[in-house]
Structure formats: C-alpha cells, structure tokens
Amino acid sequence: MSKLQQHWETVFKTKDTTQVSWYQEVPSTSLELVNTYARGKDTTILDVGGGDSHLPHSLVELGYTDITVLDISKAALSLSKSKFIESSSVKYVNTDILEYQSNQTIEVWHDRAVFHFLSKDSEKLRYKQKAIEYLQDDGVLLLATFYKAGGPTMCSGLEVCRHDQESILALFAPEFEIIISFVEKHITPSDKEQVFIWNVLKKKK
Ligand SMILES: C[S@@+](CC[C@H](N)C(=O)[O-])C[C@H]1O[C@@H](n2cnc3c(N)ncnc32)[C@H](O)[C@@H]1O
C-alpha cells in the first residue's frame, strides 16, 4: 500500500466524516454544475476522490443513472456504499486517479479537493493525460481546488498546491478551454473559512 493510500485509509477509518474540513451536508455547487453541464440523466459522471461525499447519493436522488465514484481509500468507498440501499446507478473504483484505467468514457468529470494534492509537474501532467484519455470530446471537467489568493496551504495534514484561473489554464491548455471560473467560500464544520476556486473546463474536439 502506498504512503498516500495509507494516509487516506487512516483518515476514513478514524475520523467522523461529518467533521472533516471538506464536509458538506449538501454539495450544492457540485450539484448545480452537474445539472448545468450534464447532457441528460444518463450522462456518464466520474467523481474523482469522491470519498464519503453526499454527491453520489444526491445525484441518484435527482435521477442520474451512471455515476462512478473513484477513490484511493477503500474505507471511504465502503462508507459511501453503506449509505445506499439500492445502488445500481453507482459504481465504485478503488484506485489512485493517476493509475485509473477503464473501458468507459466520461462526459462529466468532477473533482472537489483532490487535484490540489498533486504538487509535482509530472503528477499534474499525468492527471491531465487521464482526463484527456477518458473524457469525451466536449466533455467537462468540474475542478475545485484551494485558491491561490487566500486558500489554505494544507488539507487533511497534507500540503496542497493552490491554484487560480491562470495556473489551471497554463496546465490544461491547449487541450481544454475554461468555460467559467469562480471563487467559493466553504465553511468547515469547525467554522473556519476555506477559499476554493472552481474552474469548469471543456475538452476541445
Ligand atoms: C479532501 S477529500 C475530498 C472528498 C470529496 N471530493 C468531497 O468534496 O467531499 C480528498 C479525497 O480524495 C481522495 N484522494 C486523495 N488523493 C487521491 C488520488 N491520488 N486518487 C484518488 N483519490 C484520492 C481521498 O481519499 C479523499 O476521499
């Protein structure tokens, strides 16, 4: 098991996931963005580093039928899975996103607070290569990272690489274009403010 996987297994085995800094009772921005950019309820959606988020459950409630939750932590996926009575609309994949392999292409790729853990250029490039490989042409990448101007420098005890619109464009162009960028303030369960930047990127044909 890699050190990174060990870290996340420990987090999900020892912490109350409603008290972790990234917890959201309702992932409203994610839901709004999926609703805006999904072609229909059968859109193929990949939630990268989905953890124990409420997103897949909310998407199923809204009628989405093709959701894949990917996470490096088995414990996170078990927690998420245990909340479903019926989950035929949701698949779980336990892998590091940098090692992801699949026969399926994706229309909407969602990543909240995962990409910012990648610090090396080689890792960021590999992530982009995975998005190019698995996203359909015109597919969208909904990407939320801590913001360069004011976002935290650590998350879950790990250093993060903060971004802004320019750094995301520099990394993802020319294969992707940015449709919109906006800053969002997230209030953690311990009442601290975290500044995120969302970038919606479209894979060019
Ligand atoms: C800060 S949490 C965010 C969870 C979720 N996206 C949310 O917004 O509630 C980061 C998640 O990404 C997972 N993760 C971290 N690095 C990963 C990687 N390289 N590949 C896949 N999952 C990863 C962790 O296990 C954890 O569930």
The ligand as an ORCA input file, in Angstrom:
! r2SCAN-3c Opt
* xyz 0 1
  C     -10.297     16.399      0.716
  S     -11.129     14.919      0.353
  C     -12.447     15.465     -0.718
  C     -13.565     14.448     -0.807
  C     -14.726     14.847     -1.743
  N     -14.291     15.132     -3.085
  C     -15.513     15.988     -1.174
  O     -15.502     17.088     -1.755
  O     -16.168     15.776     -0.140
  C      -9.999     14.159     -0.798
  C     -10.455     12.783     -1.272
  O      -9.653     12.368     -2.367
  C      -9.131     11.074     -2.155
  N      -7.827     11.072     -2.825
  C      -6.721     11.772     -2.486
  N      -5.745     11.598     -3.386
  C      -6.254     10.761     -4.343
  C      -5.735     10.212     -5.545
  N      -4.488     10.481     -5.946
  N      -6.536      9.411     -6.288
  C      -7.795      9.133     -5.875
  N      -8.342      9.620     -4.748
  C      -7.577     10.430     -3.994
  C      -9.099     10.892     -0.645
  O      -9.159      9.564     -0.236
  C     -10.346     11.692     -0.233
  O     -11.502     10.894     -0.277
*
